[in-house]
Amino acid sequence: MAHAATPMPLSAPPSGPLSGRIRVPGDKSISHRSLMFGAVALGETTIEGLLEADDVLGTGAAMRALGATVTRLGEGAWRVAGLGVGGLLEPESVLDFGNAGTGSRLTMGLVGGHAIAATFVGDASLSRRPMGRVLNPLREMGVEVIARAGDRLPLSIKGPKTPMPITYRLPMASAQVKSAVLLAGLNTPGVTTVIEPVATRDHTERMLEGFGASLSVEIGSAGERIIRLEGRPDLRAQHVVVPGDPSSAAFAVVAGLIVPGSDVTVENVLLNPLRTGLFQTLIEMGADLTIENERLSGGERIGDVHVRASKLKGVVVPPERAPSMIDEYPILAIAAAFAEGPTVMEGLDELRVKESDRLAAVARGLEANRIACLEGETSLVVEGRQAGVEIGGGTVATHLDHRIAMAFLVLGLAADTAVSVDDVGMIATSFPSFRSLMEGLGARFAEV
């Protein structure tokens, strides 16, 4: 599961127009959850369109180690024979999640609701990321934790014989923390309640209901979402169709907007309203972006995202939009580099604890390529294209972060001179077909 020790640098020279239609791999968030819910459902869950990237495969391996039967049937097609809620078994070896923050944090919740012990490990990047925000509510439920200083991997947890239901108010917007608490609540008697002041992606709630959980969501007097889960339900196996990942689609979408003469369509993209903040922002910037063939599938809205090269203008992105596009700020910063006037992004504290300190990594990458920006503690201002300044020519430190690598390769396609990144090996954690799909649209990359 660990990322290859030998870096794989890559360069993106300026490109001609990009054109064509592509499909990006399945949504990573839904892929992780499909395997997990299948593992604790009764019967055989079948999954179509699963993202077969390292992060998701790590979750599949973890579910297998916890006793579920996880079988690959063909490309993107998987079957999970579940054990039912409360049926997970204590793993015989460590659970290695590589670079997968979502997989590790959600599985901590799932394991924490069972009277079993498990040890979690990951690669160098994941081992630097704090886990306390997930572990603290689990501790309130009775979970024992043995961890390094700062609640970082490797760590071990042991679930109590009878978990305590809690009412937990999220101190920050985090779908991962919300989901971990709800997953722990599955095998907890009584009602587990999560209160989120700012709405985050709701795949866990939607999928829990789809698998048969008794779950309610209401809006409080202050606008907060109050989610209540009745513990110990009989979850029923489902057939899950995973739509295209909007976070992966974002790279081709922005490339199509900033490379002159481009006309690109990304098909079958998940359009959950809590995941489309980037598309909304790009439209506000003047992007020629339209949604075609919009439809419902498995309770989720999907459609084809069609973009043409556009003249963008800088905007102020409201901080309350951050949860709906938290993974897309690196590629938004690239779009902002080609806009007229400054783009102001606020409420970005969550970026400090991603696969890297994404806020700092984006700012340093922009500066390395002669793009003026101002990094604040929880904000980023990208000044937009400056007259007489050639963009590009720099080498970007990715810090083992797949989204930093992909974002700056997109920058190179529209820059004046080539942009290089120091490693692309970790792109396989979320989007292994990134290079081939972009080359299919007309992009060219060069080994360094």
N, C-alpha and C positions, 0 to 999 in steps of 0.2 A: 504493500500500500504506500510505502514511502516514495516521495518524489526522487527521481534519479539524481545521483550525486553530481554527475557531469552536466554542467549547464549547456543548453542548446540555444545559442543566440540566433536571432533572425532579424533581417532588415526588410523594411517596406519602402520601396522607391515610389515616387509620384506615379499615379495610374492614369490611364485613359478612362473614358466613361465606363461605368459599371451598368450592366443590364441583364435582365433575366428574372426568373422566378425560382425561389428556393424554399425548402422546408427545413427549419432548424430542428434539432432533437427535442425530445419531450421535456416538459417543464420539470426542473429539478425538485422543486418543493413538493409537487404532487407525486413524483416518482418515489422520493424518500417515504412519504406517508403511505403510499400504496403498499409498499413492502411491509411497513410496520403494522398497519391495520390488518393486512392479510395474515400476519403472524399471530394476532390475538383474536382473529375471527374464527368461527366454527365453519368448517368446510374448506373448499378450494377456491381461492381468489385467483382470477386470471387478469393479467395486466397486458394491455396493448399499447405500444409506443413508449415503453419505459426508456428513460435516458440511460444508455449503457456507458456511463462515464465513471471514472474511478470513485468519485464521492458516493454515487448511488450503489455501485457494486460493493463498496465497503459496507453500506447498510444491509445489503442482501446477505453478505457474509456474516454480519453480526446477528441477523435474524436466524440464520442457519445455526450459528453457534448457540443460540438461545433455545433451540429445539424445533423450530419450524422447518418444514421441508420446502426449500426454495429451488425451483427448477427452471432453467432456460429452455424454452420451446422453439425459439427461432429469433430472428432479428427483432428486438424490441418486445418480444412476446415471452411472458413469464407466468409461472404458476406458483402460488404459495399455499401450501396445506397448513392451516393454522391450528393453534393449540387451545383457542378460547381464552377469554379474559381470565387471568390468574394462572394460566397454564405454562408460562415460560419456565425454562429449566436453567439451572445454574451452569454457565459456560465452563468448559474444562480448560480454556486458555484465555489469554487477554483478547479484548475486542479492539482491533486496530482500525482506526478510522482515517488514517492517512491525513489528508488535508480538510476533511469534511466537518465543518463546524455544525451545520444543520444536523447531519446524521448523528454526531456524537452527543449533542445537547438533547435532541429529542429522545434518543435511546436512553440517556440518563433518567429521563422522566419515566419512560416505559419500564425500565429495570427497577427504578426506585419504588414503584408500586407493588413489587413482588418481593416475597421473603427470600431473596437470593442475593448473592454477592457477585460483583463483576469488576474487573479492572479495565480501564479505558486508556489507550495509548494512541499517539498520533505522530505525524512528522514534525520537523523542527518548527514549521510555521504554526501548526495547530497547538503545539506544546507551549507556545508563547502567549496564546490567547486566553483571557480570563474566563473562568467558568463559574465564578461566584454568583453571578446574577441568576443562573439556573439552580445552583446548588443551595442557595439560601432558602428559597421556598420549599425545596425538597427536604431540607433539614427540619423545617416547621412541620412537615408531614411525618417526621420520625425517621428519615433516612440517615444512616451513618455514613460519614465521608472521611476518607483518609487521603489527603492531598498535599502537594508541595505548597510552599508559601505562595499566597496569591491565588489559591485554588486553580492551579494549572495542572495539565497532564504531565506525567501519568498520575492517575488517581483511581481510587477504589471506592465503590459505594456498596452498601448493604441495605436492602429494604427491610422494613419492620414486618412483624407477623400481621399486624393490623394497622395500616396507614391511617393517619388522622386527616379527615377532610378539613380544608382551610378555605378562608376567604382571602384572596391575595390581590392587592392592588399593584399593578405594574408601576415601578418607579420610573421606567422609561419605555418608550414604544419598542416592543420586541416580540415578533411573532414566535421566535424560538422559545423565549421564556414562557409565554402564554401556552404554547403547545406542550412544553415539557410538563407544566403543572397539570394540564388537562389529561395528558397521557398517564401521569402518575395517578390521577383521579379515577381512571378507568377501573382499577382494582381496589379502590378505596370505598368502604361503606359510607352511605350518606351522600351529601351533595358537596361537590367541590366548586368553588366560585372564583372566577377570575374577573377583575375589573380593569379595563384598559381605558385610560383617559383619551388616548388617541387611537383610532382604529388602525390595525395592522392587517396584513394578508390573512384571509379567513379560510384557507384551505382545510385546516384541521377541523374547524367547526362544520364546514360543509360535508367533509368526508366522514366525520363521526356520525352525522345524521344519516348519510347515505348507507353506512354500515349497520345502522339500526340503534344507535345510542339515543338515550333520552336526554336531549340537550335543548336549552332555551337561550335566546339572546334578546335582551331588551336594552333600550336606551334610557339612561338615568336622567335626573333633572338637570344635571350639568353637562349633558351630552355624552357622557361616558358609556361605553358598551359593557354590559354586565352579562357574563356568560356563566350559566349554571349547568353542571354535568351530574347526572345521577349515576352513582358508582355501580360497578359490577353488572353491566348489561350483558346480554347475549348478543354479541356482534355476529352478523351473518356475512358469509363470503359474498363478494361482488365481482362483477366484470368491470374493470376500470379502463377507460380509454384516456391516455395522457395527451393533452394538447401540446402544441409547440411552446417552448419557453420564451416569454417576452423579454427576459433578461438577455438571452442569447440572440434573439431577433434584433435587439437594440443595436448591435454592432453593424449589421448589414443595413439597417434603417438609416443610421447616422452616416455611414459611408455613402449611401445613395443620395443623401441630402448635400454633402459637402464636396463630393467629387464632381466637377463640372460635366454636364451632359448626361448624367446618370438617370436611369429609370429602373427601379428595383421593386419587386413584390416578394414579401415573405408570407407564405401561406400557413393557414391553420394555427394562428397564434392565439394563445390564451388572452382574453380581454377582460378578465376579472377586474372590476373597478378599483380594487385595492392593489392592482399591479400595473396600472396604465398611466402613472404619473408622468413618466418620460414622454409618452406620446402626447399627452395634454400640453406639456411644457413646450415641446417642439412645435406644435401647432400655434401656440402663443408667440413663438419666435418667428413665425411666418413660414413654417415648413409646408410644402405641398405634400400633405400626408392625408390619405383617405383610407377608410376601412371599407373593404368590399366583402361580399358574400358572408355577411354577419349571420350567425346562427347559434343555437343552443346545443350543447352536447354534454350529457352527464351532469346537468345542473350548472355548467359553466358556459359563459359566452365565449365564442371563438370567432375568428375572422381572418381575412387576408389584409396585410398592411402594405399599401402601395405608396411609394415615395418617388418624387422626382427632384433632381438637384434644385436647390432653392437659395435665395438670398435671405439670410437669417438676420435677426436683430436681437440685441441683448435684452434680457428681461430680469425681473426679480422673482425668484422661485420661492413661494411662501414656505416657511419651515414646517407647517402642518402637512405639506405634501410629501415630506421626506419618507414616511413609512411606505408609501405606495411606489417609491422609486429608489430605495436606499442602495440597491446594487447597481443602479444606472448612473450615479453621479460621475464616475470616471469617464464614461462615454459622453455624457452631457457636457463635461468640461471640454472635450474635443470639439463638439459642435459649437460651443461658445467661443472657441478660439477663432472660428471663421465668421463669427457674427459681427454686425456693426454695433459698437458700443458695448458696455460692460454687462455681464451676466452675474447676478448676485445670488448665491446659494447659501441658505442659512439652515440651522437646525441639524448640523451634520455630525453631532457627537458620536453617533453610532459608527461612523466611518473609522473612528480611531481604534476600534476593536474588531475589525474584520480580519481577513487573511493576512493583511498588513495594516499599518496605520495608513489607510487609503487616502486620507486627506493630505497627509504629508507626501505620500508617494506621488499623487497626482500633481501637487504643486511643484515638486522637484522635477518631474517629467516635463511639465510645461516649461519651466525655466530653462531646462536643458535644450529646449527646442525654440528658444527666443520668443516665448509667449508670455506676456506680462500677466501676473496674477498676484493676489494678496491672500495669504493663508491666515485665517483667524483660528481661535481655539475651536470654534464650532461652525466656521463659515469659510467660504472660498469665493473670491471675486475674480473672474476671468475678464480681462480688459477688452478682449476682442481683437480683431486683426488691426495692426498698426500700419499706416502708410509707410512704404519704403523699407519695411522689415521683412526679411525672408524667413519663413517658418520652416523648421526642420533642422536636420544636420546633427542632432544629438543622439546619445545612447541613454536609454532609460533603465534605471534599476527597478526591477519588478518586485523584489522582496518576496519571491515565491508566490505571487498573487496573480491568478489567471486573468482577472478582469483588468488589471493594470497592463498586462502584456497585450491583450487583445485591443484595448482602447488605443494604445499608442501605435500599434500596427495600423489601425484605421487612420490615425493622424498622418502617418507616412504616405498613405494613398492620396491625400489631398494637399500635402505639404509642397514646398518649393524644392526641397532636397530630402533625401532619404532619411527615415527615422529607424533606429535600431533599438531592439530590446535585448537585455542580457540573457534571457532564458524564456523559452516557450514550452518547456517540457510539462509544466504544471497546467497548461491549457486542457490537458486530457481529464482533469478533475471535473470539468463541467461541460466542455464543448469540444470533444475530440475531432469533430469534422470541420472545425472553424476554417482551417486553411483551405481544405478542398472545396468547401462551399463558396468561400470568397474568391478563390481562383476560378470557379465556375462562372462567376459574375464578371470576370475579366481582371481581377486583381493579380498582381505579381509580387512574389516575395523572393528574397535572395538570402542564401546561407551566408553567414558572416565568418 
